[in-house]
Amino acid sequence: MKKVERINVMMRYINNRSHFTISEIMREFNISRSTAIRDIREIEAMGMPLTAEAGRDGGYFVMTNSILPNVRFTDNEVKALFIAFMATRNQQLPYLKSRQSLAEKLLGLISENQQDDLVLLNQLLLFAGTNPNNPDLLELSDLPHPILEKLIQILLLDRYLLITIEEAKEIKTYPIYLLHLYHEKNLWLIEGFDLKEEKKKVFSVDNLTDVKSYPAKKRLSSKKILEKLSKQEEEINLVLELGPKAIAQFKKHHPLKISISYTNPYQSTAILKAFIDVHNPEELAEITNWLLFLGGDLKIREIPGEVLEGLKKNPLIHQSKGLA
């Protein structure tokens, strides 16, 4: 990002917050401390009223939080917003009922030329799940579980939840501390810490029948929950070295709980470390198939025997790594 563009984006970033720190600016814009300080001084010189806060964790306060002019989108920004909007049109996302009003408001913010571009893009671009005969059609199956929006509204206020789940025609309740709400394989899943059993669990939103806040007097502090989770972390039993082709495949698709660490500045090699529950048949099959999807551009450092047996059935992996 060029300096002029960075300064403009940084001014928006600062203006949208009542308080910020140098460390936040460094992380957000991937710049050094000295560059962050210089940029902030330039922004102050332009007239943005900032006051510095003394102390080790001090930062800056914005005296007036609405001094910038109204937002104006560039042509590229408009196209980026519209294409992202289209790409998610037929996915099971919450608040789909607001889609039409959002589209109308976006169109109202841009010029006629920009509107013409969007109309043309709407005619030309098709994404997975789009009905080519009626791109604007939303099938009933595209709508998320009706309780998803209620869940999101509650978790924005409180992460301690009492959820009711229907499992095998049996109704069960779980008090949880919500860790993540994520979307994988067209399913919305809740990753939470079960406050009774004191361990991490995953629940499908599709099985959710009710959700509400959990009484405060029965809660475990978030600090204690994180401490218990850190002690319960599974031992790593899968370690792989990934080459450029495997990294490209990883970027196309990977399980949410698995990440990689790049081992050179060019991001052409990486290390993958994970725990595989070999006693879970579904996870075992999923991981084995996914490793085959990564291809032969990987080196195995450590792997569970059950996963290794599955990989041996693939000639490409077998020959390239010389698995016995």
C-alpha positions in Angstrom: 0.0 0.0 0.0 1.4 3.4 -1.0 1.9 6.0 1.6 -0.8 8.4 0.4 -3.3 5.5 0.3 -2.2 4.3 3.7 -2.6 7.8 5.3 -6.1 8.1 3.8 -7.2 4.6 5.1 -5.5 5.3 8.5 -7.5 8.6 8.9 -10.7 6.6 8.3 -9.5 3.9 10.8 -8.8 6.6 13.4 -11.9 8.6 12.8 -14.1 5.4 13.4 -12.6 4.9 16.8 -12.6 7.0 20.0 -9.2 5.5 21.1 -6.3 3.6 19.5 -2.7 2.7 20.2 0.5 2.7 18.2 0.6 -1.1 18.5 -2.9 -1.4 16.9 -1.8 0.9 14.0 1.4 -1.2 13.5 -0.6 -4.5 13.3 -3.5 -3.1 11.2 -1.2 -1.6 8.5 1.8 -3.9 8.9 4.3 -1.0 9.5 7.1 -0.3 11.9 6.7 1.7 15.1 8.6 4.6 13.7 6.5 4.7 10.5 3.3 4.5 12.6 4.5 7.5 14.7 5.4 9.5 11.5 2.0 8.8 9.9 0.1 9.8 13.1 2.1 13.1 13.2 1.2 13.8 9.6 -2.4 13.1 10.3 -2.3 15.5 13.3 -0.7 18.1 11.1 -3.7 17.8 8.7 -5.9 19.0 11.5 -7.2 15.8 13.1 -7.5 16.6 16.8 -5.7 13.8 18.8 -4.7 13.8 22.4 -1.9 11.5 23.7 -2.4 9.3 26.8 0.6 8.8 29.0 1.6 5.5 30.4 3.0 2.1 29.3 -0.2 1.1 27.5 -1.2 4.6 26.6 -2.5 5.6 23.2 -4.4 8.4 21.5 -7.9 9.7 22.0 -9.8 11.3 19.1 -11.4 14.5 20.3 -14.0 14.7 17.6 -15.1 11.5 16.0 -16.8 12.9 12.9 -14.5 15.3 11.2 -14.0 13.6 7.9 -16.2 14.2 4.9 -18.9 11.7 3.8 -17.6 8.4 2.4 -17.1 8.2 -1.3 -16.3 4.9 -3.0 -13.8 4.6 -5.8 -14.7 2.5 -8.9 -12.6 -0.4 -7.7 -14.1 -0.3 -4.2 -17.6 -0.3 -5.6 -16.8 -3.3 -7.8 -15.1 -5.1 -4.8 -18.2 -4.6 -2.6 -20.6 -5.7 -5.3 -18.7 -8.8 -6.3 -18.3 -9.9 -2.7 -22.0 -9.3 -2.3 -22.8 -11.4 -5.4 -20.4 -14.2 -4.4 -22.3 -14.8 -1.1 -25.7 -14.5 -2.6 -26.7 -18.2 -2.5 -24.9 -19.1 0.7 -26.6 -19.8 4.0 -25.8 -16.5 5.6 -27.9 -14.6 8.2 -29.8 -11.4 7.6 -30.5 -12.3 3.9 -33.8 -10.5 4.2 -31.8 -7.2 4.3 -30.1 -8.0 1.0 -32.5 -5.9 -1.2 -32.4 -2.8 1.0 -28.6 -3.1 1.2 -28.3 -3.3 -2.6 -30.6 -0.2 -3.0 -28.6 1.8 -0.5 -25.3 0.9 -2.3 -26.7 1.9 -5.6 -27.9 5.2 -4.1 -24.3 6.1 -3.0 -22.7 5.8 -6.4 -22.7 7.6 -9.8 -24.7 6.6 -12.8 -21.6 5.3 -14.6 -20.8 3.1 -11.6 -24.4 1.8 -11.6 -24.1 0.9 -15.2 -21.0 -1.1 -14.5 -22.7 -3.0 -11.7 -25.7 -3.8 -13.9 -23.3 -5.3 -16.5 -21.4 -7.3 -13.9 -24.7 -8.7 -12.6 -25.5 -10.0 -16.1 -22.0 -11.5 -16.7 -20.8 -12.9 -13.4 -22.1 -16.2 -12.0 -20.9 -17.9 -8.8 -21.3 -21.4 -7.4 -24.9 -22.0 -6.4 -26.3 -19.3 -8.7 -29.3 -20.2 -10.8 -28.3 -19.1 -14.3 -31.9 -18.7 -15.4 -32.6 -16.4 -12.5 -29.4 -15.1 -10.7 -31.5 -13.2 -8.2 -33.4 -16.2 -7.0 -33.0 -17.4 -3.5 -34.0 -20.9 -2.9 -35.5 -21.9 0.4 -32.5 -24.2 1.0 -30.3 -21.1 0.8 -31.8 -19.6 3.9 -30.0 -20.2 7.2 -31.5 -21.8 10.3 -34.1 -19.2 11.6 -32.5 -19.2 15.0 -29.1 -18.1 13.7 -29.9 -14.4 13.7 -31.2 -14.7 17.3 -27.9 -16.5 18.3 -25.8 -13.7 16.7 -27.8 -11.0 18.4 -27.3 -12.6 21.8 -23.7 -13.5 21.5 -22.9 -9.9 20.6 -24.0 -9.0 24.1 -23.1 -12.2 26.0 -20.9 -15.2 25.2 -22.2 -17.2 28.1 -25.2 -19.1 26.7 -27.7 -21.8 27.6 -28.4 -23.6 24.3 -31.1 -26.2 23.7 -30.2 -28.9 21.2 -32.3 -31.7 19.6 -30.2 -34.8 19.3 -31.8 -38.1 18.0 -35.3 -36.8 18.9 -34.0 -36.0 22.4 -33.9 -32.5 23.8 -30.7 -31.5 25.7 -29.5 -28.3 27.2 -25.8 -27.2 27.5 -24.4 -24.2 29.4 -21.5 -23.0 27.2 -19.0 -20.2 26.8 -19.0 -19.5 23.1 -15.5 -19.6 21.5 -16.4 -19.3 17.8 -19.4 -19.4 15.5 -18.2 -20.6 12.1 -19.4 -21.8 8.7 -17.9 -25.0 7.2 -19.2 -27.3 4.5 -22.5 -25.3 4.3 -23.1 -25.8 8.0 -23.1 -23.3 10.8 -21.3 -24.7 13.9 -20.8 -23.5 17.5 -17.5 -24.2 19.1 -18.0 -23.7 22.9 -16.6 -24.6 26.3 -19.1 -26.8 28.1 -19.4 -25.2 31.6 -20.6 -28.4 33.2 -18.2 -30.9 31.7 -15.5 -28.3 31.4 -14.3 -29.2 27.9 -14.6 -28.0 24.4 -17.5 -29.1 22.2 -18.9 -28.4 18.8 -22.7 -28.1 18.1 -24.6 -27.8 14.9 -26.8 -24.7 14.6 -29.2 -26.8 12.6 -30.0 -28.8 15.8 -30.5 -25.7 17.9 -34.0 -25.1 19.2 -33.4 -22.3 21.7 -30.7 -20.0 23.0 -30.5 -17.6 25.9 -28.0 -16.0 28.3 -26.7 -18.3 31.0 -27.2 -17.0 34.6 -24.3 -14.9 35.8 -24.0 -16.7 39.3 -23.2 -20.0 37.6 -20.5 -18.8 35.3 -16.8 -19.6 35.2 -14.6 -16.6 34.4 -13.3 -16.3 30.9 -9.7 -16.3 32.3 -10.3 -19.6 34.0 -11.9 -21.1 30.9 -8.9 -20.2 28.8 -6.6 -21.6 31.4 -8.5 -24.9 31.4 -8.5 -25.0 27.6 -4.7 -24.4 27.4 -4.2 -27.4 29.7 -6.5 -29.6 27.7 -4.9 -28.8 24.3 -4.3 -32.1 22.4 -0.7 -33.1 21.6 0.3 -32.5 18.1 0.4 -35.8 16.1 0.5 -34.5 12.5 3.5 -32.5 11.2 4.0 -31.8 7.5 6.2 -29.6 5.4 4.4 -28.0 2.5 5.8 -26.9 -0.8 4.4 -24.3 -3.2 1.8 -26.6 -4.8 0.6 -27.9 -1.5 0.3 -24.4 -0.1 -1.8 -23.4 -3.2 -4.1 -26.3 -2.5 -4.2 -25.4 1.2 -5.4 -21.9 0.3 -8.2 -23.3 -1.8 -9.6 -25.4 1.0 -8.6 -26.4 4.5 -10.4 -27.3 7.8 -10.9 -24.3 10.0 -9.0 -25.8 12.9 -5.9 -26.3 10.8 -3.4 -23.5 10.0 0.1 -23.3 8.5 3.2 -21.3 9.4 5.4 -20.0 6.5 9.0 -20.9 6.8 10.5 -18.4 4.3 9.9 -14.8 3.4 8.5 -15.7 0.0 5.8 -17.9 1.5 6.8 -20.8 -0.8 7.3 -23.3 2.0 5.3 -23.9 5.2 4.9 -26.2 8.2 1.6 -27.7 9.2 1.0 -28.9 12.8 -2.3 -30.3 14.0 -4.0 -32.9 16.3 -6.0 -35.6 14.5 -8.5 -37.6 16.6 -8.0 -41.1 15.1 -10.8 -42.4 17.2 -13.3 -40.2 15.3 -14.0 -42.0 12.0 -15.5 -39.0 10.3 -12.6 -36.7 11.2 -10.1 -39.5 10.2 -11.7 -39.9 6.8 -12.0 -36.2 6.2 -8.4 -35.5 7.1 -7.1 -38.4 5.0 -9.0 -37.2 1.9 -8.0 -33.6 2.5 -4.3 -34.6 2.7 -4.7 -36.4 -0.6 -6.3 -33.2 -2.0 -3.1 -31.3 -1.0 -1.1 -33.6 -3.4 2.4 -34.9 -3.4 4.2 -31.6 -2.7 4.6 -32.3 1.0 7.0 -34.1 3.3 5.8 -36.0 6.3 7.6 -35.5 9.6 5.0 -37.0 11.9 1.7 -38.7 11.2 -0.8 -41.1 12.9 -0.6 -44.6 11.6 -4.3 -44.6 10.7 -3.9 -41.6 8.5 -0.7 -43.0 6.9 -2.6 -46.2 5.9 -5.1 -44.0 4.0 -2.3 -42.0 2.3 -0.5 -45.2 1.2 -3.5 -46.0 -1.1 -2.7 -43.0 -3.2 0.1 -43.7 -5.7 1.2 -40.0 -6.0 1.9 -39.7 -2.2 3.3 -43.2 -1.9 5.8 -42.8 -4.7 6.9 -39.2 -4.0 7.5 -39.9 -0.3 8.7 -43.5 -0.5 6.2 -44.6 2.2 6.9 -48.2 3.4 
